[in-house]
Amino acid sequence: MYKRQTVLFYTDGMTEARDEDGVFYDPVERLDGRVFREPEDLLEFLSEDVARHSGGDAEDDMALLAVRSL
């Protein structure tokens, strides 16, 4: 069975988002073991998770793009 792959592109606005203790957001840690049915689900999760991590107070802009093979 062929397994579809997703590639995630993102700007430093995601990885430089900090929590109240100054800890940077780590997408590798946050995505470990998660499976998303659609690229949109991945993007929605990341947007919401970064906002939770930073308390909704992002100081940098963030761009995300997820591309899935057919």
C-alpha angles and dihedrals in degrees: 000000000000115000115213115229129213125206118203122206120188142165127238090262088084099046093041094053107117133203124225090279093052095254114150121236110258111205093186091057094042094049097042110128095359122129123199123197094209135020089243090061091054092049093047091050093049094047092051095040094051089049090051091046093051095039089246090294104114113172096193133049118255130209123189131185126178120191123189127198118239 
